[in-house]
Amino acid sequence: MDYIIEKLVSDFEKGRLSRRQLASALAGLLAGAPNVQAAAPNLKAVSVNHVTLRVPDVERATHFYQDLFGMTMRKSSPTVKILSLNPNCFFGIEAANGKAPDVDHFALGIQNFKADATAGMLEKRGLKVSGVSHEGLKFVDPDGIVVQLNAPDYPGYVPDKG
């Protein structure tokens, strides 16, 4: 709806709409707003929880980012390192396992996150959801970028060391 309002105001400012046309269009939008709001998902992103890189040499990358930015180790396994940025934000480094170095995914902290409800909302939008657990879920955006959603205080995951 914000885009529509911005477009209407822009058209008014450029003389494409009269004041009466603008007022009428805005009134029409507001009259339909309760229905639009009820249908919209309540996925309020409140933080970037983490970004995870996929790299060929986990140890080298870990040392690089620790030395350059002073990040401390939060969790660790041979193939995954989680470096702390602050209590609710971290930087993940994972083994590439023969793949090219890449930004594997980013994660948004969602206010009042509920995995099953969120998965349902995303699936209703035609998105394929994966990895659903009480801690989070993932989906692929229209450009092929993996997006993870979780609570803002999600601490990260490393596989068992053994």
Order of alpha helices (4+ residues) and beta strands (2+ residues): alpha-alpha-beta-alpha-beta-beta-beta-beta-alpha-beta-beta-beta
